[in-house]
Amino acid sequence: MTKTLSILLFVACLCSQTVGAETFSLDSDPADFPGPTSLFPAAYAPLEGVPRDFAQPVKQTFSLTLWPKVVEMKALYMEKRAEGAAPTEASSNPNDTNWGRYLGITATTSQFSGKLIGEGELAYSTLGFAGVTDQQRPMMARMTLRGNWDNVGYGVLHRSLGSGFISTAGAKIANDRDENELWGEYDFKIFRLRGTLGELREMNSDTNQPSLTRTAATSVDFARSGWSALLSSSISTSALGNIHLQESHALTNGVTLAYRPASFFSIEPNLSFKQEWDQTTGAKTDTPSAGFLLSCTPWSNLQLTGRASYSRGISEDSVRDASALNTLASLNWKIGKSLGTDQYLSLQVEYRNQRANPTVSNSSPNITGMVQLKLLDF
């Protein structure tokens, strides 16, 4: 409740007298986290570069105009049905494992011609089709201050996520966590340089042990017509436990390319290499990873997407060896209109295979399928 009130006060302090209200359409999905908040992508999602659907799910939007400022309120509600569940199985039971639901509210205000933008967001999500336990709190609260001044960009963020929360892209939060970030960037026209400082606090629900990760990162982004490239590097320190601390340091370097040979087709490969040192045992772990994304829109009402990634951890301590394989194929199809509303049908199949030690036959393959009906601009 305290975090909820703080977000509302955060938005209200930037506003004043109400003079009007109007409806409007939005280009962005409030469930999509802003770009500068991706300092901990590996910790938040097992697979980076999750593609965004070209069609937005069910949502209602409206704008409140406050003199001399503007506040934009966005509301999003969506439902997803697990593959194989009959459409008649939807119910009001929040623990119905055949249905997943997402509800989010976002408030945005812009000051000084975009030099200062404030955002507050609250969301509740059970999109995992596995129900919610009494110990889980599948909610997300976010506060962001960001802006741009000529060629300079800057911002600060605080985000709190509860265990069991699942984003619209499918990334699941296993433990309660709090994230803080501070970033700044400069556009040199030829490339964009960004620096980021971040802190992640997480409480393991199984062991009841806290963890703290601090990260400093920098990236260089080149963007040209038809292609783009992103070079990134980060260094982080992690501590686990209260009394007997387990400390480690990690250095990660990566490159991501995006190439669009035709207007309807794009390819996005990425490579990364991570080195981690355990301060307690002195063991070093190397983790190379690779992935790619293919997106094709042969017709304006049809989009096909495929992505895959593989990572392998090689450690001086064999217990730390691990590997992970993730693949996904999806189809988005505009099937027509009903009562003046655009309808989209989304099909998705995902395969995951994770091994704690690749030399031992202990793999845990997981195949999930999903059918989703979307209503746009209702």
VEXVEXLUM-465551 format. One record per residue: residue in one letter; x, y, z of N, C-alpha, C in turn. Coordinates in steps of 0.001 Angstrom, whole numbers, plus 500000, padded with zeros to 6 digits. Layout:
BEGIN
AXYZXYZXYZ;...
END
This chain:
BEGIN
M500826498799500000500000500000500000500861501251500000;T501954501220500746502848502385500795503429502694499431;K503839501634498688504401501852497352503342502381496398;T502095501911496554501018502397495696500770503871495915;L500703504303497181500494505706497483501639506572496994;S502875506051497099504026506840496655503986507092495160;I503503506109494394503414506295492946502353507329492608;L501201507253493288500143508223493027500581509634493401;L501282509770494533501784511088494921502835511587493950;F503650510671493431504687511016492469504087511654491220;V502950511089490754502287511645489582501563512932489928;A500895512951491089500091514108491451500927515355491683;C502140515203492188502965516370492488503405517095491231;L503284516460490063503666517082488814502477517699488085;C501306517661488724500078518093488058499437519248488820;S498433519883488166497687520960488808496243520924488352;Q495590522081488120494166522194487909493707521488486640;T492610520704486710492059520004485560491207520953484724;V491417520944483394490640521800482516489949521025481412;G490214519723481238489533519005480173489969517570480125;A489247516789479328489601515395479130489232514977477725;E490013514020477139489751513553475800490306512146475656;T489764511400474688490294510080474392491303510189473287;F492246509264473267493264509282472229493824507882472083;S494525507642470979495136506335470744496604506395471082;L497165505243471457498545505158471893499330504274470966;D500608504588470801501495503764470005502265502766470846;S502291502976472150503092502112473019502202501334473960;D502705500196474382502011499326475311502549499581476700;P501691499935477675502211500222479013502919499039479637;A502684497844479129503368496678479678504791496541479166;D505132497291478112506485497235477578507373498165478385;F508384497632479054509257498448479864510112499339478978;P510393500576479381511203501473478551512617500941478362;G513244501375477262514556500877476896515630500985477952;P515744502124478667516835502273479628516767501317480806;T515700500523480945515569499664482112516056498249481848;S516918498054480856517346496703480495518745496383481011;L519110496927482164520437496673482709520579495245483202;F519497494628483635519534493258484141518679492340483276;P518881492297481953518014491468481114518161489987481403;A519386489527481695519593488099481927518928487663483222;A518869488555484206518250488196485469516731488224485367;Y516203489053484463514755489209484369514132488200483427;A514802487868482330514240486945481350515308485970480909;P514958484698480741515951483712480321516374483871478875;L515635484627478092515981484816476696515831486278476351;E516908486898475884516877488305475546516278488484474157;G515925489721473859515430490042472533514059489469472242;V513166489438473240511834488924473000511103489856472047;P510586489374470921509947490261469957508624490788470473;R508289491998470085507001492568470439505985492248469338;D504775491931469739503745491654468766503391492931468019;F503040492782466720502711493968465947501313494472466278;A500517493681466959499173494090467355499101494227468863;Q498433495283469330498292495505470757497095494741471289;P497145494256472560495999493564473136494905494523473558;V493869493965474187492754494782474620493228495901475534;K492769497130475286493162498225476149492193499385476030;Q492063500163477080491319501394477089492287502508477449;T492231503617476736493140504719477021492351506019477098;F492827506936477917492238508257477955493273509243478457;S493036510531478198493982511578478570493280512631479406;L493928513035480488493455514145481297494373515336481083;T493831516437480579494635517631480329494596518532481555;L495748518765482142495862519576483356496639520841483038;W496095521980483368496732523254483031497776523613484071;P499026523954483641499493523988482252500203522701481837;K499877521569482453500579520315482198499599519292481662;V500113518120481240499277517055480683499607515740481379;V498599514996481771498766513661482318498039512685481410;E498729511649480988498149510610480145497980509348480974;M496758508853481049496458507640481795496207506514480795;K496921505392480978496743504230480117496290503049480963;A495302502320480465494834501114481139494885499949480160;L495402498822480605495533497642479750494989496424480454;Y494104495679479769493635494395480277493719493379479146;M494269492206479458494374491172478443494235489810479084;E493806488844478270493683487462478697494376486569477687;K495016485512478175495634484521477314495123483145477723;R494866482315476733494377480971476988495449479958476612;A495712479012477496496687477977477211496174477088476087;E497086476626475238496712475777474122496081474484474632;G494936474130474060494238472922474465493072473189475390;A492979474412475945491867474746476824490697475240475992;A489507474767476270488336475174475506487979476604475821;P487458477372474828487109478769475074486076478936476168;T485259477907476414484220478034477429484737477848478842;E486033477560478969486581477294480294486980478546481051;A486826479704480446487164480942481146486242481116482342;S486783481534483441485992481718484647486544482876485436;S485813483249486474486251484340487347487227483875488408;N487538482581488440488467482051489422489879482519489096;P490546483299489955491887483800489641492928482720489546;N492649481513490084493608480415490029493303479425488911;D492423479782487979492136478925486829493403478792485996;T493973477577485932495268477387485283495179477421483768;N493978477452483183493844477501481736493885478923481199;W493733479892482075493669481288481649494700482121482408;G495278483078481706496166484037482330495636485442482095;R495806486311483060495251487659482969496315488691483306;Y496166489864482690497090490978482940496268492257483051;L496537493050484089495896494346484283496967495355484672;G497071496436483914498077497451484194497540498861483999;I498009499785484819497641501198484729498916502031484748;T499039502952483794500225503796483680499813505262483607;A500527506112484329500321507563484284501613508221483837;T501512509131482851502690509805482295502429511300482219;T503418512086482609503333513529482471504644514063481914;S504567515043481017505746515609480358505854517090480686;Q507064517484481106507307518864481494508453519456480654;F508428520758480486509522521496479842509836520934478452;S508791520734477658508940520283476267509716518972476160;G509422518041477050510055516734477004511376516638477732;K511832517718478327513098517671479066512965516913480383;L511742516748480857511502515976482072510170515247481930;I510203513929481961509017513094481821508924512194483038;G507781512202483682507547511350484840506549510258484504;E506830509041484981505953507901484716505745507100485996;G504530506643486197504211505725487286503369504589486740;E503644503358487170502932502200486629502658501179487717;L501453500612487672501061499502488531500504498399487642;A500886497146487901500409496035487076500242494786487924;Y499253493969487532499001492668488146498933491640487025;S499664490529487168499746489576486067499764488142486575;T498950487297485926498970485848486159498948485145484805;L499865485505483927499874484987482565500571483637482439;G500939483002483555501719481774483478500927480491483461;F499575480572483554498709479390483508499033478379484614;A499597478807485715499944477874486790499306478270488118;G498421479265488091497797479706489321498742480549490165;V498227481101491250499004481951492149498911481380493551;T500055481169494194500074480647495557499868481775496552;D499596481393497800499369482392498845500632483196499131;Q501801482612498872503053483301499165503466484266498047;Q502874484153496879503284484979495749502531486301495723;R503189487301495159502608488629495004502892489086493564;P502074488631492600502379488888491182502048490305490745;M502744491278491326502494492681491013503802493376490653;M503672494477489925504819495288489542504480496760489758;A505397497498490379505259498939490571506520499615490042;R506337500666489262507482501344488637507315502851488717;M508426503544488996508486505009488935509716505398488122;T509527506297487166510612506697486270510605508201486062;L511778508792486084512005510173485662513038510139484542;R512717510684483380513631510669482244513413511909481400;G514332512142480482514185513301479609515303513385478593;N515185514370477705516194514643476688516403516145476572;W517655516552476480518013517960476313519023518023475182;D518586518466474013519414518460472805519905517036472535;N521203516815472587521754515500472287521972514642473530;V521522515114474681521749514426475945520457513778476426;G520545512505476828519429511799477444519799511364478847;Y518824511272479744519104510963481142517849510383481780;G518047509711482921516895509171483618517275508413484866;V516261508171485703516417507393486917515148506559487079;L515289505345487617514164504425487705514204503623488995;H513022503358489527512854502380490607511716501455490216;R511953500159490344510930499179489994510922498067491032;S509732497685491471509553496603492436508682495534491791;L509165494274491826508448493170491209508245492057492234;G507031491516492270506718490441493180506861489083492519;S507102488059493307507264486711492769505972486263492099;G506123485596490949504972485135490192504522486086489118;F505042487319489097504650488280488064505233487858486712;I504433487971485668504854487597484320504525488745483379;S505520489216482628505312490310481687504533489819480477;T504070490756479646503331490384478440504215489654477444;A505544489780477577506465489053476701506745487643477201;G506274487308478414506447485962478932507550485793479951;A508280486879480301509353486778481292508749486685482695;K509184485671483464508610485403484778509573485782485887;I509029486364486957509796486725488137509657485611489166;A510787484981489534510751483860490468510763484319491922;N511445485458492207511577485946493579511261487433493641;D510872487900494827510655489333495029511953490087494771;R511852491226494087513061491971493762512768493453493612;D513810494278493853513756495722493675514920496134492789;E514662496995491820515673497456490885515760498980490921;N516979499488490902517237500927490821518258501169489718;E518004502181488887518919502482487782519061503981487576;L520252504348487137520570505719486768521332505665485461;W520885506396484445521557506330483153521672507715482507;G522634507801481611522827509013480820523404508620479467;E523095509385478435523581509069477096523791510346476301;Y524639510232475265524904511370474386524896510881472937;D524213511631472096524098511281470682525160512048469897;F526169511320469384527221511915468574526870511923467092;K525607511648466767525113511559465384525601510278464703;I526920510042464719527425508805464121527063507614464982;F527095507771466285526725506718467212526183507354468485;R525530506518469305524976506955470584525699506211471712;L526243506964472676526984506404473798526148506492475059;R526005505365475770525198505313476982525997504723478144;G525815505308479321526380504773480550525274504535481563;T525361503421482307524292503025483230524882502493484527;L524278502869485639524577502310486951523304501691487496;G523420500491488066522222499816488553522464499006489797;E521369498762490499521398497949491715520189497039491726;L520404495764492034519335494765492089519364494063493436;R518249494122494155518099493414495426517010492360495262;E517339491119495654516411490014495455516406489120496688;M515215488585497018515069487668498148514651486306497621;N515498485299497823515196483951497358514100483349498238;S512970482995497609511832482494498373512068481094498926;D512983480324498329513251478961498795514219478937499976;T515297479714499882516323479705500927516194480864501908;N515332481829501570515175483038502392516487483791502543;Q517323483734501495518604484426501492518523485636500559;P518972486816501011518963487986500135520199488005499233;S520081488679498105521218488870497205521232490319496740;L522426490809496493522627492192496049523595492195494882;T523177492813493772524018492918492577524122494379492158;R525339494861491999525584496219491506526320496119490173;T525860496900489212526374496800487846526658498174487265;A527754498268486540528082499451485729528221498991484287;A527537499664483371527518499224481979527677500405481050;T528179500116479864528282501119478811527960500454477484;S527419501219476555527058500674475252527233501735474182;V527499501256472972527625502123471791526659501604470740;D525791502485470269524733502090469334524941502804467995;F525125502017466945525220502532465583523911502218464864;A523306503196464229522050502986463510522132503633462135;R521873502833461115521857503302459735520608502772459052;S520351503266457882519199502815457119519377501351456728;G518498500493457226518538499083456880519327498211457829;W520125498799458750520875497980459692521230498785460934;S521581498074461996522032498706463232522925497736463980;A523760498269464873524681497447465659524778498021467068;L524818497157468058524935497566469450526081496805470092;L527078497545470610528200496975471351528020497327472821;S528110496337473695527860496579475113528906495887475968;S529160496461477140530099495899478094529638496282479496;S529757495336480435529326495620481797530201494861482787;I530309495408483977531007494758485069530091494809486286;S530018493705487021529094493644488142529708492898489310;T529209493197490503529584492488491727528311491982492387;S528379490753492893527210490140493518527574489608494889;A526627489713495818526805489190497174525549488437497560;L525728487240498133524611486381498525524719486047499996;G523621486246500743523592485877502155523763487072503067;N523452486867504346523573487909505357524838487764506187;I525097486540506673526215486319507584527453485866506816;H527354484727506118528474484209505339528286484641503881;L528865485769503559528669486325502219529401485503501168;Q528725485266500049529326484640498884529404485709497791;E530610486178497527530794487276496589531349486762495264;S530961487446494190531470487115492860531511488373492016;H532384488359491014532515489460490065532316488906488656;A531732489721487784531448489261486430531725490370485431;L532262489981484273532496490883483160531795490313481935;T530941491117481294530149490655480164530328491594478983;N530591491035477811530689491797476570529750491177475533;G529105492016474754528155491504473780528041492384472558;V527535491806471479527274492537470246525956492044469671;T525120492963469243523838492651468632523721493387467310;L523358492671466257523204493240464924521751493113464485;A521309494038463673519970493979463087520089494370461619;Y519605493498460747519706493733459309518343493491458670;R517911494428457838516634494329457158516882494332455647;P517065493125455038517322493069453593516136493487452761;A514934493379453305513718493796452610512772494416453632;S511801495158453150510899495866454050510061494925454905;F509888493666454454509044492718455172509844491673455945;F511174491760455963511985490708456571513156491324457325;S513428490817458528514557491306459333515238490148460038;I516559490290460265517389489300460936518144489999462059;E518139489399463263518822490012464404519643488951465148;P520912488760464784521779487856465550522444488586466713;N522828487837467752523559488445468869524507487432469476;L525625487941469985526652487139470639527052487815471940;S527373487021472948527859487586474207528793486597474884;F529662487144475726530616486315476472530731486884477874;K530516486012478868530535486420480267531577485627481025;Q532378486339481824533348485723482721532989486081484156;E532937485063485015532544485266486405533567484619487332;W533930485346488404534905484852489380534244484754490744;D534294483589491352533764483378492696534854483744493698;Q534621484766494500535625485239495450535853484239496591;T534872483380496858535014482420497956535872481226497565;T535580480622496411536301479421495971537407479729494977;G537374480929494353538355481274493341538072480677491981;A536958479965491817536624479321490543536164480361489528;K536548480155488272536142481026487173535173480285486265;T534143480984485815533146480402484916533031481261483666;D533176480636482501532990481309481215531660480874480622;T530871481850480167529558481552479601529396482243478257;P529708481567477153529392482128475831527930481843475495;S527322482742474748525935482554474335525722483181472966;A524743482662472246524417483152470912522919483021470691;G522398483879469859520971483836469560520667484580468277;F519478484379467775519045485110466592517525485225466596;L517045486203465865515623486446465714515314486685464250;L514284486038463736513816486229462369512380486731462417;S512101487788461670510756488349461630510362488587460182;C509182488101459815508715488219458440507253488649458436;T506947489663457630505580490142457460505249490105455970;P504918488918455430504666488811453996503449489594453535;W502457489717454415501277490514454132500992491410455335;S500255492468455118500023493454456172499235492866457343;N498481491782457108497679491198458184498277489916458755;L499544489628458430500166488399458915501625488650459272;Q502033488175460446503418488289460886503897486947461437;L505077486515460993505705485282461453507000485642462175;T507243485034463325508428485333464119509032484041464639;G510357483960464583511072482836465151512324483318465848;R512642482741466992513855483132467702514419481929468423;A515711481959468657516390480858469349517637481393470024;S518043480760471117519275481137471813519849479913472508;Y521160479923472681521845478839473380522997479431474182;S523140478974475419524237479405476277524825478182476977;R526139478259477242526835477138477878527817477693478905;G527621477301480147528522477718481205529601476681481437;I530880477097481335532029476208481509532834476725482687;S532881475943483768533500476413485003534632475507485447;E535572476095486192536623475296486826536029474403487912;D534865474774488402534105473958489335532970473306488541;S533061472014488267532116471341487378530674471434487862;V530467471665489150529112471786489669528400472992489063;R529167474003488659528590475217488105528320475129486603;D528729474043485973528467473901484539526959473872484283;A526552474527483201525128474575482866524971474928481400;S523809474607480861523487474976479483522001475251479392;A521630476079478404520221476432478220519947476638476742;L518870476024476265518422476161474879516982476652474892;N516728477728474141515384478298474066515033478554472606;T513846478132472196513349478406470847511876478804470933;L511457479611469982510069480066469959509650480351468530;A508416479990468203507802480320466915506418480888467181;S506086481972466500504794482610466731504202483116465426;L502883483225465420502133483735464269501088484712464767;N501021485886464160499996486884464452499195487132463175;W497885486963463259497033487035462071495822487916462360;K495641488930461525494463489788461625493309489080460931;I492317488644461721491244487818461174490019488619460763;G489968489911461074488838490727460640488364491663461717;K487103492096461596486516493037462536485222492481463101;S484911492889464314483662492539464957483190493737465772;L482004494237465439481451495423466111482408496602466018;G483044496746464846483955497857464629485307497704465262;T485613496526465793486877496283466496487744495315465705;D489025495660465517489960494755464861490235493559465761;Q490236492355465165490504491131465910491748490455465354;Y492604489993466263493836489307465896493896487965466607;L494399486980465916494621485661466492496117485416466568;S496602485050467758498025484832467977498258483392468414;L499172482691467728499563481329468077501051481329468437;Q501415480623469496502801480631469944503181479271470507;V504344478770470107504891477520470624506326477781471072;E506661477366472288507996477628472836508577476337473419;Y509877476145473194510590474978473726511799475458474523;R511961474908475736513089475250476593513715473965477124;N515037473952477148515771472801477675516949473322478482;Q516912473103479775517963473571480669518602472391481390;R519922472424481484520662471381482175521583472016483209;A521535471480484425522425471977485476523855471550485214;N524052470386484588525381469892484221525247469120482913;P525732469695481783525542469063480483526141467675480367;T527110467329481226527729466011481136526867464919481770;V525822465327482494524926464385483153523552464475482492;S522885463361482358521564463343481726520515463816482717;N520450465119482912519488465680483853518740466853483226;S518488466784481932517829467877481239516380467994481695;S515848469215481583514459469470481953513771470192480799;P513424469454479720512761470087478589511358470548478943;N510933471626478330509626472191478620509059472765477330;I507899472291476922507219472790475729505906473427476150;T505683474665475712504442475363476033503817475894474753;G502504475872474713501767476424473579500720477398474075;M500397478399473254499476479428473684498654479918472506;V497367480112472753496465480723471775495923481996472402;Q496011483104471680495616484395472240494740485140471247;L493627485664471719492748486500470910492882487937471364;K493157488838470440493378490235470774492306491105470122;L491861492101470855490936493090470346491627494433470379;L491596495166469269492346496411469155491406497567468880;D491660498695469565490925499954469345489431499792469569;F489055499252470743487637499120471014487130500352471769;
END
